[in-house]
Every structure is written in structure tokens, then in C-alpha cells.
Amino acid sequence: MKKPFKINIRQSILDDLKIRIENTRWADEIENSKWEHGKPEAKATKKIEVPTAVTMFPKDLVNAPRDFADKFFNVQQWTEMPKGGHFAAMEQPELLAEDIKKFVTALQAHPQSEGISISM
């Protein structure tokens, strides 16, 4: 009898981190960071109007308040998940996939602007 397939989540997260670290161009990242008087240069000057979904996981590193997200993005869907963290796609794949599916389905049902085309 075959054993059920098991994923070692911790090893999967470490593998993901290793790939990200190995493929990051650190010098470019540092060079592209503009700092003046200890503060980063503000780049967002106007609201992004593309329909946006935000999914908040309680154990993530940073959770922005809704009014902050609304200030910079056209938030059409805001979801606060019951569990999960920074590596949500690996920690809670079913929850994340369901939330993405819900957003795409809503966009397909009610397209808000020309130029946005979603097909699955």
C-alpha cells in the first residue's frame, strides 16, 4: 500500500526562501533604493485605478488598514482570512485560491473598465 503524499511545509518554505535569495540582485535593489534624510522617496503620487483585491492574513509581517489601501488602490475586494501568514500560498493554499477565484469571477461578471480582460 502506498503512503499518502505529504508536503513538508517548513522545508518548502526554506526552499522558496533559498530560491528567492539566490535570484535576487541585491546590488540592484540597494542601488534602486533612494534614501534622503533617512526616509524613502515617495513614488506613489496618484491612485492606481486597476480593480484590486486585498487578502489579509493575521500572521503576516504587516497588515495595512483598509483606508490606507483604499487611498492608493481601487480596492474591489477585501478579505481578512482566519489563519495564515506571510507565506500564505504555501500555508493556506485552499483559502488563497478560493479568494482569488472569487475576485476573478466577480470581475468577469461585472467588468468595470475597458482594457481589463480576464480569461481562465
C-alpha distances in whole Angstrom, upper triangle without the diagonal:
4,7,9,12,15,19,21,24,26,26,26,29,30,29,31,34,34,34,37,39,39,40,43,46,48,51,51,50,53,55,55,55,59,60,63,65,61,60,58,60,59,58,57,60,60,57,54,54,51,49,46,44,43,40,41,38,39,38,39,42,45,45,48,50,50,54,53,51,53,56,54,52,52,49,48,45,44,41,41,37,36,34,33,35,36,33,32,30,28,28,29,28,27,31,32,31,32,36,36,35,38,41,40,40,43,45,44,46,49,50,52,54,54,52,49,47,43,41,37
4,6,9,12,15,18,21,23,22,22,26,27,26,28,31,31,31,33,35,35,36,39,43,44,48,48,46,49,52,51,51,55,56,60,61,58,57,54,56,56,54,53,57,56,54,51,51,48,46,43,40,40,37,38,35,36,35,36,39,41,42,45,47,47,51,50,48,50,53,51,49,49,46,45,42,42,38,38,34,34,31,30,32,33,30,29,27,24,25,26,24,25,28,29,28,30,33,33,33,35,38,37,38,41,42,42,43,46,47,49,51,51,49,46,44,40,38,34
4,6,9,12,14,17,20,19,19,23,24,23,25,28,28,29,31,33,33,34,37,40,42,45,45,44,47,49,49,49,52,54,57,58,55,54,52,54,53,52,51,55,54,51,49,49,46,44,41,38,38,34,35,32,33,32,33,35,38,39,42,44,44,48,47,45,48,50,49,46,47,44,43,40,39,36,35,31,30,28,27,29,30,27,26,25,22,22,23,22,22,26,27,26,28,31,31,31,34,36,36,36,39,41,41,42,45,46,48,50,50,48,45,43,39,37,34
4,6,10,13,15,18,18,17,21,22,22,23,26,27,27,29,31,32,33,35,39,40,43,43,42,45,47,46,46,50,51,55,56,52,51,49,51,50,49,48,51,51,48,45,45,42,40,38,35,34,31,31,29,30,29,30,33,35,36,39,41,41,45,44,42,44,47,45,43,43,40,39,36,35,32,32,28,27,25,24,26,27,24,23,21,18,19,19,18,19,22,23,22,24,27,28,27,30,32,32,33,36,37,37,39,41,42,44,46,47,45,41,39,36,34,30
4,7,10,12,16,15,14,17,19,18,19,23,23,23,25,28,28,29,31,35,36,40,40,38,41,44,43,43,47,48,51,53,49,48,46,48,47,45,45,48,48,45,42,43,39,38,35,32,32,29,29,26,28,27,27,30,33,33,36,39,39,42,42,39,42,44,42,40,40,38,37,34,33,30,30,26,26,23,22,24,24,21,20,18,15,16,17,16,17,20,21,20,22,25,25,25,28,30,30,31,34,35,35,37,39,40,42,44,44,42,39,37,33,31,28
4,7,9,12,12,11,14,16,16,17,20,21,21,23,25,26,27,29,33,34,38,38,36,39,41,41,41,44,45,49,50,46,45,43,45,45,43,43,46,46,43,41,41,38,37,34,31,30,27,27,24,25,24,24,27,30,31,34,36,37,40,39,37,40,42,40,38,39,36,36,33,32,29,28,24,24,21,19,21,21,18,18,16,13,14,15,15,16,19,20,20,22,24,25,25,28,30,30,31,34,35,35,37,39,40,42,43,44,42,39,37,33,32,29
4,6,9,8,8,11,13,12,13,16,17,18,20,22,23,24,26,29,30,34,34,32,35,38,37,37,40,41,45,46,43,41,39,41,41,40,39,43,43,40,38,39,36,34,31,28,27,24,24,21,23,21,21,24,27,28,31,33,34,37,36,34,37,39,37,35,36,34,34,31,29,26,26,22,22,19,17,18,18,15,15,13,10,11,13,12,14,17,18,18,20,22,23,24,26,28,28,29,32,33,33,36,38,38,40,41,42,40,36,35,31,30,27
4,6,5,6,9,10,11,12,14,15,17,18,20,21,23,24,28,29,32,33,31,33,36,36,35,39,40,43,44,41,40,38,40,40,39,39,43,43,40,38,39,37,35,32,29,28,24,24,21,22,19,20,22,25,27,30,33,34,37,36,34,37,39,37,36,37,34,35,32,30,27,26,23,22,19,16,17,17,14,15,14,10,11,14,14,17,19,19,20,22,24,24,26,28,29,30,32,34,35,36,38,40,40,41,42,43,41,38,37,34,33,30
4,5,5,6,9,10,10,12,14,15,17,18,20,21,22,26,27,30,31,28,31,34,33,32,36,37,40,41,37,36,35,37,37,36,35,39,39,37,35,36,33,32,29,26,24,21,20,17,18,16,16,18,21,23,26,29,30,33,32,30,33,35,34,32,34,31,31,28,27,24,22,19,19,15,13,13,13,10,11,11,7,7,11,11,14,16,16,17,20,21,21,23,25,26,27,29,31,32,33,35,37,37,38,40,41,39,35,34,31,31,28
4,5,5,6,9,10,11,12,14,15,16,18,20,21,25,25,29,29,27,29,32,32,31,34,35,38,39,35,35,33,36,36,35,35,39,39,37,35,37,35,34,30,27,25,22,21,18,19,16,16,17,21,23,26,29,31,34,32,31,34,36,34,33,35,32,33,30,28,25,24,21,20,17,14,13,13,11,13,13,10,9,13,14,18,19,18,20,23,24,24,26,28,29,30,32,34,34,36,38,39,39,40,41,43,40,37,37,34,34,31
4,5,5,6,9,10,10,12,14,15,16,18,20,23,24,28,28,26,28,32,31,31,35,36,39,40,37,36,34,37,37,36,36,40,40,39,37,38,36,35,31,29,27,24,24,21,22,19,19,20,23,25,29,32,33,36,34,33,36,38,36,34,36,34,35,32,30,28,27,24,24,20,17,16,15,12,15,14,11,12,15,16,19,21,20,21,24,25,25,27,30,30,31,33,35,36,37,39,41,40,41,42,43,41,38,37,34,34,31
4,5,5,6,9,10,11,12,14,15,17,18,22,23,27,27,25,27,30,30,30,33,34,38,39,36,35,33,35,35,34,34,38,38,36,34,35,32,31,28,26,24,22,22,19,21,18,17,19,22,24,27,30,31,34,32,30,33,35,33,32,33,31,32,29,28,25,24,22,22,18,15,15,14,10,12,11,8,10,13,13,16,18,17,18,21,22,22,24,26,27,27,30,32,32,33,36,37,37,38,39,39,37,34,33,30,30,27
4,5,5,6,9,10,11,12,14,15,16,20,20,24,25,22,25,28,27,27,30,31,35,36,32,31,29,32,32,31,31,35,35,33,31,33,31,30,26,24,22,20,19,16,18,15,14,15,18,20,23,27,28,31,29,27,31,32,30,29,31,29,30,27,26,23,22,20,20,17,13,12,10,7,10,10,7,9,12,13,17,18,16,18,21,21,21,24,26,26,27,29,31,31,33,35,36,36,37,37,38,36,33,33,30,30,28
4,5,5,6,9,10,10,12,14,15,19,19,23,23,22,23,27,27,26,30,31,34,35,32,31,30,32,32,32,32,36,37,35,33,35,33,33,29,27,25,23,22,20,21,18,17,17,20,23,26,29,31,34,31,30,33,34,32,32,34,32,33,31,29,27,26,23,24,20,17,15,13,11,14,14,11,13,16,17,20,21,20,22,25,25,25,27,29,29,30,33,34,34,36,39,40,39,40,40,41,38,36,35,33,33,31
4,5,5,6,9,10,11,12,14,18,19,22,23,21,24,27,26,27,30,32,35,37,33,33,31,33,33,32,33,36,37,36,33,35,33,32,29,27,26,24,24,21,23,20,19,19,22,25,27,31,32,35,33,31,34,35,33,32,34,32,33,31,30,28,27,25,26,22,19,17,15,12,15,14,11,14,17,17,20,22,20,21,25,25,24,26,29,29,29,32,34,34,35,38,39,38,39,39,40,37,34,34,31,31,29
4,5,5,6,9,10,11,12,16,17,21,21,19,22,24,24,24,28,29,33,34,31,30,28,30,30,29,29,33,33,32,29,31,29,29,25,24,22,21,21,19,21,18,16,17,20,22,24,28,29,32,29,27,30,32,29,28,30,29,30,28,26,25,24,22,24,20,17,15,12,9,12,11,10,12,15,15,19,20,17,19,22,22,21,24,26,26,26,29,31,30,32,35,36,35,35,36,36,34,31,30,28,28,26
4,5,5,6,8,10,11,14,14,18,19,17,19,22,22,22,25,26,30,31,28,27,25,27,28,27,28,32,33,31,29,32,30,29,26,25,23,21,21,19,20,18,16,15,18,21,23,27,28,31,28,27,30,31,29,28,30,29,31,29,27,26,25,23,24,21,17,15,12,10,14,13,12,14,17,17,21,22,19,21,24,24,23,26,28,28,28,31,33,32,34,37,37,36,37,37,38,35,32,32,30,31,29
4,5,5,6,9,10,13,14,17,18,17,19,22,22,23,26,28,31,33,30,29,27,29,30,29,30,34,35,34,32,34,32,32,29,28,26,25,24,23,24,21,19,19,22,24,27,30,32,34,32,30,34,34,32,31,34,32,34,32,31,29,29,27,28,24,21,18,16,14,17,16,15,17,20,20,24,25,23,24,27,27,26,29,31,31,31,34,36,35,36,39,40,39,39,39,40,37,35,34,32,33,31
4,6,5,6,9,12,13,17,17,16,19,21,21,22,26,28,31,33,30,30,27,29,29,28,29,33,34,33,30,32,30,30,28,27,25,24,24,23,25,22,20,20,22,25,27,31,32,34,31,29,33,33,30,30,32,31,32,31,30,29,28,27,28,25,21,19,16,14,17,16,15,18,20,19,23,24,22,22,26,26,24,27,30,29,29,32,34,33,34,37,38,36,37,37,37,34,32,31,29,30,28
4,6,5,6,10,11,14,14,13,16,18,18,19,22,24,28,30,27,26,23,25,26,24,25,29,30,29,27,29,27,28,25,24,23,22,22,21,23,21,18,17,19,22,24,27,29,31,28,26,29,30,27,27,29,28,30,28,27,27,26,25,27,24,20,18,14,13,16,15,15,17,20,19,23,23,21,22,25,25,23,26,28,27,27,31,32,31,33,36,36,35,35,35,35,32,30,30,28,29,28
4,5,5,9,9,12,13,12,14,17,17,18,21,23,26,28,25,25,23,25,26,25,26,30,32,31,29,32,30,31,28,27,25,25,24,23,25,22,19,18,20,23,25,29,31,32,29,28,31,32,29,29,31,31,33,31,30,29,29,28,29,26,22,19,16,15,18,18,17,20,23,22,26,26,24,25,29,28,27,30,32,31,31,34,35,34,36,39,39,38,38,38,38,35,33,33,32,32,31
4,6,8,10,13,14,13,16,18,18,20,23,25,29,31,28,28,25,27,28,27,29,32,34,33,31,34,32,33,30,30,28,27,27,26,28,25,23,22,24,27,29,32,34,36,33,31,34,34,31,31,34,33,35,34,33,32,32,31,32,29,25,23,19,18,21,20,19,22,25,24,28,29,26,27,31,30,28,31,34,33,32,36,37,36,37,41,41,39,40,39,39,36,34,34,33,33,32
4,6,9,12,12,12,15,16,16,18,22,24,28,30,27,27,24,25,26,25,26,30,31,31,28,31,29,30,28,27,26,26,26,26,28,26,23,22,24,26,27,31,32,34,31,29,32,32,29,29,31,31,33,32,31,31,31,30,32,29,25,23,19,18,21,19,19,22,25,24,27,28,25,26,29,29,26,29,32,30,30,33,35,33,35,38,38,36,37,36,36,32,31,31,30,30,29
4,6,9,9,8,11,13,13,14,18,20,24,26,24,23,20,22,23,22,23,27,28,28,26,29,27,29,26,26,25,25,25,25,27,24,21,20,21,24,25,29,30,32,28,27,30,30,27,27,29,29,32,31,30,30,30,29,31,29,25,22,18,18,21,20,20,23,25,24,28,28,25,26,30,29,27,30,32,30,30,34,35,33,35,38,38,36,36,35,35,32,30,31,30,31,30
4,6,5,6,9,10,11,13,16,19,22,25,23,22,19,20,22,21,23,26,28,29,27,30,28,30,28,28,27,28,28,28,30,27,24,22,24,26,27,31,32,33,30,28,31,31,27,28,31,31,33,33,32,32,33,32,35,32,28,25,21,21,24,23,24,26,29,28,32,32,28,29,33,31,29,32,35,32,32,36,37,35,37,40,40,37,37,36,36,33,32,32,32,33,33
4,5,5,6,9,10,11,14,16,20,22,20,20,17,19,21,20,23,26,28,29,28,31,30,31,29,29,28,28,28,27,29,26,23,21,22,25,26,30,31,32,29,28,31,30,27,28,31,31,34,33,32,33,32,32,34,32,28,25,21,21,24,24,25,27,29,29,33,32,29,31,34,32,31,34,36,34,34,38,38,36,39,42,41,39,38,37,38,35,34,34,34,35,35
4,5,5,6,9,10,13,15,18,21,19,19,17,18,21,20,23,26,29,30,28,32,31,33,31,32,30,31,31,31,32,30,27,24,25,28,28,32,33,34,30,30,33,31,28,29,33,33,36,36,35,35,35,35,38,35,32,28,24,25,28,28,28,30,33,32,36,36,32,34,37,35,33,37,39,36,36,40,41,39,41,44,43,41,40,39,39,36,35,36,36,37,37
4,5,5,6,9,12,14,18,21,19,19,16,16,18,17,20,23,25,27,25,29,28,30,28,29,28,29,29,30,31,29,26,24,24,27,27,30,31,32,28,27,30,29,26,27,30,31,33,33,33,34,34,34,37,34,31,28,24,24,27,27,28,30,32,31,35,34,31,32,35,33,31,35,36,34,34,37,38,36,38,41,40,38,37,35,35,32,32,33,33,34,35
4,6,5,6,10,12,16,19,17,16,13,14,16,15,18,21,23,24,23,27,26,28,26,26,25,26,26,26,28,26,22,20,20,23,23,27,28,29,25,24,27,26,23,24,27,28,31,31,30,30,31,31,33,31,28,24,21,21,24,24,25,27,29,29,32,32,28,30,33,31,29,32,34,31,32,36,36,34,36,39,38,36,35,34,34,31,30,32,31,33,34
4,5,5,8,10,14,16,14,14,12,13,16,16,19,22,25,26,25,29,29,31,28,29,27,28,28,28,29,27,24,21,21,24,24,28,30,30,26,26,29,27,24,26,30,30,33,33,32,33,33,33,35,33,30,26,23,24,27,27,28,30,32,32,35,34,31,33,36,34,32,36,37,34,35,39,39,37,39,42,41,39,38,37,37,34,34,35,35,37,37
4,5,7,10,13,16,15,15,12,13,16,15,19,21,24,26,25,29,29,31,29,30,29,30,30,31,32,31,27,24,24,27,26,30,31,31,27,27,30,28,25,27,30,31,34,35,34,35,35,36,38,36,33,29,26,27,29,30,31,33,35,34,38,37,33,35,38,36,34,37,39,36,36,40,40,38,40,43,42,39,38,36,37,34,33,35,35,37,38
4,6,9,13,16,15,14,11,11,13,12,15,18,21,22,22,25,25,27,26,27,26,28,28,29,30,29,25,23,22,25,24,27,28,28,24,24,26,25,21,23,26,28,31,31,31,32,32,33,36,34,31,28,24,25,27,28,29,31,33,32,35,34,31,33,35,33,31,34,35,33,33,37,36,34,37,39,38,36,34,33,33,30,30,32,32,34,35
4,6,10,13,11,10,7,8,11,11,14,17,20,21,21,25,25,27,25,27,25,27,26,27,28,27,23,21,20,22,21,25,26,26,22,22,25,23,20,22,26,27,30,30,29,31,31,32,34,33,30,26,23,24,27,27,29,30,32,32,35,34,30,32,35,32,31,34,35,32,33,37,36,34,37,40,38,36,34,33,34,32,31,33,33,36,36
4,7,10,10,9,6,6,9,10,14,16,19,21,22,26,26,29,27,28,27,29,28,29,31,29,26,23,22,24,23,25,27,26,22,23,25,23,20,23,27,28,31,32,31,32,33,34,37,35,32,29,26,28,30,31,32,34,35,35,38,36,33,35,38,35,33,37,37,34,35,39,38,36,39,41,40,37,35,34,35,33,32,35,35,38,39
4,7,6,6,5,6,10,12,15,17,21,23,24,27,28,30,29,30,28,29,28,30,30,29,26,22,21,24,22,25,27,26,22,23,26,23,21,24,28,29,33,33,32,33,33,34,37,35,33,29,26,28,31,32,33,34,36,36,39,37,34,37,39,36,35,39,39,36,37,41,40,38,41,43,42,39,37,36,37,35,35,37,38,40,41
4,5,6,6,7,10,13,16,17,21,24,25,29,30,32,31,32,30,32,31,32,32,31,28,25,24,26,24,26,28,27,23,25,27,24,22,26,29,31,34,35,33,35,35,37,39,38,35,32,29,32,34,35,37,37,39,39,42,40,37,40,42,39,38,41,41,38,40,43,42,40,43,45,43,41,39,38,39,37,37,40,40,43,44
4,6,8,10,13,16,19,20,23,26,27,31,32,34,32,34,31,33,32,33,33,32,29,25,24,26,24,26,29,27,24,26,28,25,24,27,31,32,36,36,35,36,35,37,39,38,36,32,30,33,35,37,38,38,40,41,44,41,39,41,43,40,39,43,43,40,42,45,44,42,46,48,45,44,41,40,42,40,40,42,43,46,47
4,7,10,12,15,18,20,23,25,26,30,31,33,31,31,29,30,29,30,29,28,25,22,21,23,22,24,27,26,22,24,26,24,23,26,30,30,34,34,32,33,33,34,36,35,33,29,26,29,31,33,35,35,36,38,40,38,36,39,40,37,37,41,41,38,40,43,42,40,44,46,44,42,40,39,41,39,38,41,41,44,45
4,6,9,12,14,16,19,21,23,26,28,29,27,28,26,27,26,27,27,27,24,20,19,20,19,21,23,22,19,20,23,20,19,22,26,27,30,31,29,31,30,32,34,33,31,27,25,28,29,31,33,33,34,36,38,36,33,36,38,35,34,38,38,35,36,40,38,37,40,42,40,39,36,36,37,36,35,38,38,41,42
4,6,9,12,14,17,19,20,24,25,26,24,26,24,25,24,26,27,26,22,19,18,20,18,20,22,21,18,19,21,19,17,20,24,25,28,29,27,29,29,30,33,32,29,26,23,26,27,29,31,31,33,33,36,34,31,33,35,32,31,35,35,32,34,37,36,34,37,39,38,36,33,33,34,32,32,34,35,37,38
4,6,9,11,15,17,18,22,23,25,24,26,24,26,26,28,29,28,25,22,20,21,19,21,23,21,18,19,21,18,16,19,23,24,28,29,28,30,30,32,34,34,31,28,25,28,29,30,33,33,34,35,37,35,32,34,36,33,32,35,35,32,33,37,35,33,36,39,36,34,32,31,32,31,30,33,34,37,38
4,6,7,11,13,15,18,20,22,21,23,21,24,24,26,27,27,24,21,19,20,17,19,20,18,15,16,17,14,12,15,19,21,24,26,25,27,27,30,32,32,30,27,24,27,28,29,32,32,33,33,35,33,30,32,34,30,29,33,32,29,30,34,32,30,34,35,33,31,29,28,29,28,27,30,31,34,36
4,6,9,11,12,16,17,20,19,21,20,23,23,26,27,27,24,22,19,20,18,19,20,19,15,15,16,14,11,14,17,19,23,24,24,26,27,29,32,32,30,27,24,26,27,28,31,32,32,32,34,32,29,30,32,29,27,30,30,27,28,31,30,28,31,33,31,28,26,25,26,24,24,27,28,31,33
4,6,8,9,12,14,17,16,18,18,21,21,24,26,26,23,21,19,18,16,17,17,15,12,12,13,10,7,10,14,16,19,21,21,23,24,27,30,30,28,26,23,26,26,27,30,31,30,30,32,30,27,28,30,26,25,28,28,24,25,29,27,25,28,30,27,25,23,22,23,22,22,25,26,29,31
4,7,9,13,15,18,17,20,20,23,24,27,29,29,26,25,22,21,18,19,18,16,14,14,14,11,9,11,14,17,20,22,23,26,27,30,33,33,32,29,27,29,29,30,33,34,34,34,35,33,30,31,32,29,27,30,30,26,27,30,28,26,29,31,28,26,23,22,23,22,22,26,27,31,33
4,6,9,12,15,15,18,18,22,23,26,28,29,26,25,22,21,18,18,17,15,13,13,12,9,7,9,11,14,17,20,20,24,26,28,32,32,31,29,27,29,29,29,33,34,33,32,34,31,28,30,30,27,25,28,27,24,25,27,25,23,26,27,24,22,19,18,20,19,19,23,25,28,30
4,6,9,11,11,15,15,19,20,24,26,27,24,24,21,19,16,16,14,13,11,10,9,7,4,6,7,11,14,16,17,20,22,25,29,30,28,27,25,27,26,27,30,31,30,30,31,28,25,27,27,23,22,25,24,20,21,24,21,19,23,24,21,19,16,15,18,18,17,21,22,25,28
4,6,8,9,12,14,17,19,23,25,27,23,23,21,19,16,17,15,14,13,10,10,9,6,5,6,10,12,15,16,19,22,24,28,28,27,25,24,25,24,25,28,29,28,27,28,26,23,24,24,21,19,22,21,17,18,21,19,17,20,21,19,17,14,13,15,14,14,17,18,22,24
4,6,8,12,14,18,20,24,26,28,25,26,23,21,18,18,16,15,15,12,10,11,9,6,5,9,10,13,15,19,22,24,28,29,28,27,26,27,25,25,29,30,28,27,28,26,23,23,24,20,19,20,20,16,16,19,16,14,17,18,15,13,10,10,12,12,11,15,16,20,22
4,6,10,13,16,19,22,25,27,24,25,23,21,19,19,17,17,16,13,12,13,11,7,6,9,9,12,15,18,21,23,27,27,26,25,24,25,23,23,26,28,26,25,25,23,20,20,21,18,15,17,17,13,13,16,14,11,14,16,14,11,9,9,11,10,8,12,13,16,19
4,7,10,14,17,20,23,25,23,24,22,19,18,18,15,16,16,12,11,13,11,8,5,6,6,9,11,14,18,20,24,25,24,24,23,23,21,21,25,26,24,22,22,20,18,18,18,15,13,14,13,10,10,13,11,8,12,13,11,9,8,9,12,12,9,12,12,15,17
4,7,10,13,16,19,21,19,20,18,16,14,15,12,14,13,10,10,12,10,7,6,5,6,7,9,11,15,17,20,21,20,20,19,20,18,18,22,22,20,19,20,18,15,15,16,12,11,13,12,9,10,13,11,10,13,15,14,13,11,13,15,15,12,14,13,16,18
4,7,10,13,16,19,16,18,16,14,13,14,11,14,14,10,11,14,12,9,8,6,6,5,6,8,11,13,17,18,17,17,17,17,15,15,19,19,17,16,17,14,11,12,12,9,8,11,10,7,9,12,11,10,14,15,14,14,14,16,18,18,14,16,14,17,17
4,6,10,13,15,13,15,13,10,10,11,9,12,12,8,10,13,12,10,10,7,8,6,5,6,8,11,14,15,14,14,14,15,13,14,17,17,15,15,16,13,11,13,13,9,10,13,12,10,13,15,14,14,17,19,18,18,17,19,22,21,18,19,18,20,20
4,7,10,12,10,13,12,10,10,12,11,14,14,11,13,16,15,13,14,11,11,8,6,5,6,7,11,11,11,11,11,12,10,11,15,14,12,12,13,10,8,11,11,8,9,12,12,10,13,16,15,16,19,20,20,20,20,22,25,24,21,21,19,21,21
4,6,9,8,10,9,6,8,10,10,14,13,11,14,17,16,15,16,13,14,11,8,6,5,6,9,9,9,9,9,12,9,12,15,13,12,14,15,11,10,13,14,11,12,16,15,14,17,19,19,20,23,24,23,24,23,25,28,27,24,25,23,25,24
4,6,5,9,9,8,11,12,13,17,16,15,18,20,20,19,20,16,17,14,11,9,6,5,7,6,5,5,7,9,7,11,12,10,10,12,13,10,10,13,14,12,14,17,17,16,19,21,21,22,25,26,26,27,27,29,31,30,27,28,25,27,25
4,6,9,9,8,11,12,14,17,17,16,19,21,21,21,22,19,20,17,13,11,8,7,7,6,6,6,9,11,10,14,15,12,12,15,16,13,13,17,17,15,17,20,20,20,23,25,24,26,29,29,29,30,30,32,35,34,30,31,29,30,29
4,7,8,9,13,15,17,20,19,18,22,23,23,23,24,21,23,20,17,14,11,10,10,7,6,4,7,9,9,13,13,11,12,15,17,14,14,18,19,17,19,22,22,22,25,27,27,28,31,32,32,32,32,34,36,35,32,33,30,32,30
4,6,7,10,13,15,18,17,16,19,21,20,20,22,19,21,18,15,14,11,11,12,10,7,4,4,8,8,12,13,11,12,15,17,15,13,17,18,16,18,21,21,21,23,26,26,26,29,31,30,30,30,32,34,32,29,30,28,30,29
4,7,10,13,16,18,16,16,20,21,20,20,23,21,23,21,18,16,14,14,15,13,11,7,6,10,11,15,15,14,16,18,20,18,17,20,22,20,21,24,24,23,26,28,28,28,31,33,33,32,32,33,35,34,31,32,30,32,31
4,6,10,13,15,13,13,16,17,16,17,20,18,20,18,15,15,13,14,16,14,13,10,9,12,13,16,18,17,17,19,21,19,17,21,22,19,20,24,23,22,25,27,27,27,30,31,31,30,29,31,33,32,29,31,29,31,31
4,7,9,12,10,10,14,15,15,15,17,15,17,15,12,12,10,12,13,13,12,10,10,14,13,16,18,17,17,19,20,17,16,19,20,17,18,22,21,20,23,25,24,24,28,29,28,28,27,28,31,30,27,29,27,30,29
4,6,8,6,7,10,11,12,12,15,13,16,14,11,12,11,14,16,16,16,14,13,17,16,19,21,20,20,21,23,20,18,21,21,18,19,22,21,19,22,25,23,23,27,28,27,26,25,26,29,28,26,28,27,30,30
4,6,5,7,9,10,12,12,14,12,15,14,11,12,11,14,16,17,17,16,16,20,18,21,24,22,22,23,24,21,19,22,22,19,20,23,21,20,23,25,23,23,27,27,26,26,24,26,29,29,26,29,28,31,31
4,5,5,6,9,10,10,11,9,11,11,8,10,10,14,17,18,18,18,18,21,19,21,24,23,22,23,23,20,18,21,21,17,18,21,19,17,20,22,20,20,24,24,22,23,21,23,26,26,24,26,25,28,29
4,5,5,6,9,10,11,10,13,13,11,14,14,18,20,22,22,21,21,24,23,25,28,27,25,27,27,24,22,25,24,20,21,24,22,20,23,24,22,22,26,26,24,24,21,23,26,26,24,27,27,30,31
4,5,5,7,9,11,10,14,14,12,15,15,18,21,22,21,20,19,22,21,24,26,26,25,26,27,24,22,24,24,21,21,24,23,20,23,25,23,22,26,27,25,24,22,23,26,26,24,27,27,30,31
4,5,6,6,8,7,11,11,10,12,13,16,20,21,20,18,18,20,19,21,24,24,23,23,24,21,19,21,21,17,18,21,19,16,19,22,19,19,23,24,22,21,19,20,23,23,21,23,23,26,27
4,6,5,6,6,9,11,10,13,15,18,22,23,23,22,21,24,22,24,27,27,25,26,26,23,21,23,22,19,19,21,19,16,19,21,18,18,22,22,20,19,17,18,21,22,20,23,23,26,27
4,6,8,9,13,14,14,17,18,22,25,26,25,24,23,25,24,26,29,29,28,28,29,26,24,26,26,22,22,25,23,20,22,24,22,21,24,25,22,22,19,19,22,22,21,24,25,28,30
4,7,9,12,14,14,17,19,22,25,26,25,23,21,24,23,24,27,28,27,27,28,25,22,24,25,21,20,23,22,19,21,23,21,19,23,24,22,20,18,18,20,20,19,22,22,26,27
4,6,9,11,12,15,17,20,23,24,23,22,21,22,21,22,26,26,25,24,25,23,20,21,22,18,17,20,19,15,17,19,17,16,19,21,18,17,14,15,18,17,16,19,19,22,24
4,6,9,11,14,17,20,24,25,24,24,23,24,23,23,27,27,25,25,25,22,20,21,21,17,16,18,17,13,15,17,14,13,16,17,15,14,11,12,15,15,14,17,17,21,22
4,6,7,11,13,16,20,21,21,21,20,22,20,21,24,24,22,22,22,19,17,18,18,14,14,16,14,11,13,15,13,12,16,17,14,14,12,14,17,18,15,17,17,20,22
4,7,10,14,16,20,22,22,22,22,23,20,21,24,24,22,21,21,18,16,17,16,12,12,14,11,8,11,12,9,9,13,13,11,12,10,13,16,17,14,16,15,18,19
4,7,10,13,16,18,18,19,19,20,17,18,22,21,18,18,18,15,13,14,13,9,10,12,9,7,10,12,9,10,14,14,13,14,13,16,19,19,16,18,16,19,19
4,7,10,13,15,16,16,17,18,16,17,20,19,17,17,17,14,12,14,13,10,11,13,11,10,13,15,13,14,17,18,17,18,17,20,23,23,20,21,19,22,22
4,6,10,12,12,14,15,16,13,15,18,16,14,15,14,10,10,12,11,8,10,13,10,10,14,15,14,16,19,19,19,20,20,22,25,25,22,23,20,22,22
4,7,9,10,11,13,15,12,15,17,15,13,15,14,11,11,14,13,10,13,15,14,14,17,19,18,19,22,23,22,24,23,26,29,29,25,26,24,26,25
4,6,7,9,12,13,10,12,14,12,10,12,11,8,9,12,11,9,12,15,14,14,18,19,19,21,23,24,24,25,26,28,31,30,27,27,24,26,24
4,7,10,13,14,12,14,15,12,10,13,12,9,11,14,13,12,16,18,17,18,21,22,22,24,26,27,27,29,29,32,34,34,30,31,28,29,27
4,7,11,11,9,12,12,9,8,11,12,9,11,14,14,13,16,18,18,19,22,23,23,25,28,28,29,30,31,33,35,35,31,31,28,29,27
4,7,8,6,9,9,6,6,9,11,9,9,13,14,13,15,18,18,19,21,23,24,25,27,29,29,30,30,32,35,33,30,30,27,28,26
4,6,5,9,9,7,8,11,14,12,11,15,16,15,16,19,20,20,22,25,25,26,28,30,30,31,31,32,34,33,30,30,27,29,27
4,6,9,9,9,10,12,15,14,12,15,17,16,16,20,21,20,22,25,25,26,28,30,30,30,30,31,33,31,28,29,26,28,26
4,6,6,6,8,9,13,12,11,13,16,15,15,19,20,20,21,24,25,25,27,30,30,30,30,32,33,31,28,28,25,26,24
4,5,5,5,7,10,9,7,10,12,12,12,15,17,17,18,21,22,23,25,27,27,27,28,30,31,30,26,26,23,24,22
4,6,6,5,8,9,6,8,11,11,11,14,16,16,17,19,21,21,23,25,26,26,27,29,30,28,25,24,21,21,19
4,6,6,9,10,9,11,14,14,15,17,19,20,20,23,24,25,26,29,30,30,31,32,34,32,28,28,24,24,22
4,6,9,9,9,12,14,14,15,18,19,20,21,23,25,26,28,29,31,31,32,34,35,33,30,29,26,27,24
4,6,6,6,9,10,11,13,14,16,17,19,20,22,23,25,26,28,28,29,31,33,32,28,27,24,24,22
4,6,5,6,8,10,11,12,14,15,16,18,20,21,22,24,26,26,28,29,31,29,26,25,21,21,18
4,6,5,6,9,10,10,12,14,15,16,18,20,21,22,24,25,27,29,31,29,26,24,21,21,18
4,6,5,6,9,10,11,13,14,15,17,19,20,21,23,24,25,28,29,29,25,24,21,21,19
4,5,5,6,9,10,11,12,14,16,17,18,20,21,22,23,25,27,26,22,21,18,19,17
4,5,5,6,9,10,11,12,14,15,16,18,20,21,22,24,26,24,21,19,16,16,13
4,6,5,6,9,10,10,12,14,15,16,18,20,21,24,25,25,21,20,16,16,14
4,5,5,6,9,10,11,13,14,15,17,18,19,21,23,23,19,19,16,17,15
4,5,5,6,9,10,11,12,14,15,16,17,19,21,20,16,15,12,13,12
4,5,5,6,9,10,10,12,14,15,17,19,21,20,16,15,11,12,10
4,6,5,6,9,10,11,12,14,16,18,20,20,17,16,13,14,13
4,5,5,6,9,10,11,11,13,15,17,17,13,13,11,13,12
4,5,5,6,9,10,10,12,14,16,15,11,10,7,9,9
4,5,5,6,9,10,13,15,17,17,13,12,9,10,10
4,5,5,6,8,10,13,15,16,13,12,11,12,13
4,5,5,5,7,10,12,12,9,9,8,10,12
4,6,6,9,11,12,13,10,8,7,8,10
4,6,10,12,14,15,12,11,10,12,13
4,6,9,11,13,11,11,11,13,15
4,6,8,10,7,8,9,12,15
4,7,9,8,10,12,15,18
4,6,6,9,12,15,18
4,6,8,11,14,18
4,6,10,13,16
4,7,10,13
4,7,10
4,7
4
